[in-house]
Amino acid sequence: MFTLHEGGIPVVDPTTADGVFSLAWLVIALPAAGAAILLIGGALAPKPFAAFGHFLGTLMPIGSFAISLAMFVTLLGRDEGDRQVSQHLYDWIDVGGLHVGADLLYDPLTALFLLLITGVGSLIHVYSIGYMEHDPRRVRFFGYLNLFVAAMLTLVLSENYLGLFLGWEGVGLASYLLIGFWQHKHSAAAAAKKAFVINRVGDMGISTAIMLAFVTFGSTSFTVISANADGASDKTMTALGLLLLLGACGKSAQVPLQAWLLDAMEGPTPVSALIHAATMVTAGVYLIVRSNFIFERAPDAQTVVVIVATVTLLWGAVIGCAKDDIKKALAGSTMSQIGYMMLGAGLGVGGYAFAIFHLLTHGFFKANMFLGAGSVMHGMNDDVDMRHYGALRKAMPITFITFALGYLAIIGIPPFAGFWSKDKIIEVALEHNWIVGICALLGAGVTGFYMTRLMLLTYFGKERWDEDVHPHESPAVMTFPLMVLAALSALGGLMLAGGWIHDWLGPVTGFEEAADPPLAPIVVTVLALVVVVIGVAVAVVFVGQRDVPREAPQDVSFVTRAARRDIYGDAINDELVVKPGKRLTGGLLVFDRSVVDGLFRGGALTVNGVGTLVRRAQNGFVRSYALSLLGGVLLVVLALLAVNLA
């Protein structure tokens, strides 16, 4: 059913959807309908929807998960070459040479994303029932959550770049609405605008890439572009790859478009979990892996992906070391972990599967930890400063145990989930480039440090909270999702370990013949564990063995100051983009007022002046008109005399 082009990338002729696959459209339709019902119905009949709207909003992604699970099980029963299914819904755009259908593509890559988005998304919805219980706009919140899920599902189910872009923009809209959900707070409104604006920069990249793809291939379909990619020039493929990377940097918060991610923590904690674990930031990784047929023919673009990913995984890790806000520390962690995924995707056929592997395990343990952070905030009167915590393991035992499993997973302790996925990326990185591999190892060590610091500040040491704060465990509706996600954090890697995920994604990302790596896998594993243990030990010595002041010390090193300020990401953007932009717009304003307006106003003034002069001649006195007539006659006579004399 598929053939391999040069580079090992398969070109598949999808089969037409039938049976359970014909329900693929419902996966998107259910949360989309939930969003419409809750947002419209909640506005028209607020009281009835306030009573059951959150249940309706939660049932919609659960229904999508049930369908996604049924399709996944059915796809497992198919032969390796028969695992791509397409569904044509209707003709979407038919203008001139542009023909785009509302078409869906379900394949092994889509199958995994659907399970992650709907499964983790459903747990976040359940958690939100308790977390947002007393919010007066809870119905609207669930409507926005449904919209977020529906947009992400559209993104990963679309068969072409234009449909993907529709979901891409829907995700951007939903994130704007949810990050700024508590818009009465200036910081939340500003964070929403910041995320929206920075993502528009990335959107210029992906929209330009779509136009270039249409001009080059006459189509935006993945299948068509993949089948004809060999005929495009190297320059075109490199341009496509770099433009797509720009789009991915915006959505996945990669350097240089990373500055929005930490500010986005102003939104309710379930939003943070959804953005970091199942939607938004995973979209960029999906885009790179889905576009493997472009990047395999653009090695220069792949190199840039690797460079950006390596810088980002270290950048985010350093930020995570200095943050006292528990959510912002986890946000820096996400930036770093997405860097690992992008690194795997940038390493080509050997790394695509492991990038998705880490994306899945990260979805488990990061959703677990973000919701765990929300549980801590719930018991600490919404205080996010870890310097005000301490010894919470006794007051919140379920939150502590579930969070601890996520902690072990992210730092890569066997047999927890992160160990199986992140170590494989480090292994592939060392195989391709020693410098990149060492940076990936260093990032693992820093991860061990900042996550141990977070655990020590939050759950161990002395009690540092105020007398009026009474920490307590969260209700069952919030702890149940934590327990499920903790189990996935512990066992999720084992379910996908071995060569299964590589073989499963092979029909989408291509197969690579096994080669002798420079270092045996067991050696890489031992190296990674040693580096992680060193990071943990440093945190225990410098954080766990010292008293933690309630206020952050100001007499700190330059590195710490830089990390606290997000390595001056905002300052860099301000100097390189904002201030030049203001100067440019200021200059354009002066040009507009002086030149453009001057032309129009000058013309009007000239006409007005001429009119004033003419108006003086038309004064209504007969003697003036007679004098003018006499003057005219004299001029004519003089002119005739001059002609005759000549």
PyMOL commands that set and color helices and strands:
alter all, ss='L'
color gray80, all
select helices_A, chain A and resi 19-44+46-76+80-82+108-131+138-157+161-179+186-217+222-231+234-251+260-266+269-277+281-290+292-295+299-322+326-346+349-379+386-388+392-395+397-411+417-432+434-459+476-496+500-509+521-544+558-564+566-617+622-645
alter helices_A, ss='H'
color red, helices_A
select strands_A, chain A and resi 2-4+10-12+15-16+85-95+98-106
alter strands_A, ss='S'
color yellow, strands_A
deselect
rebuild
show_as cartoon
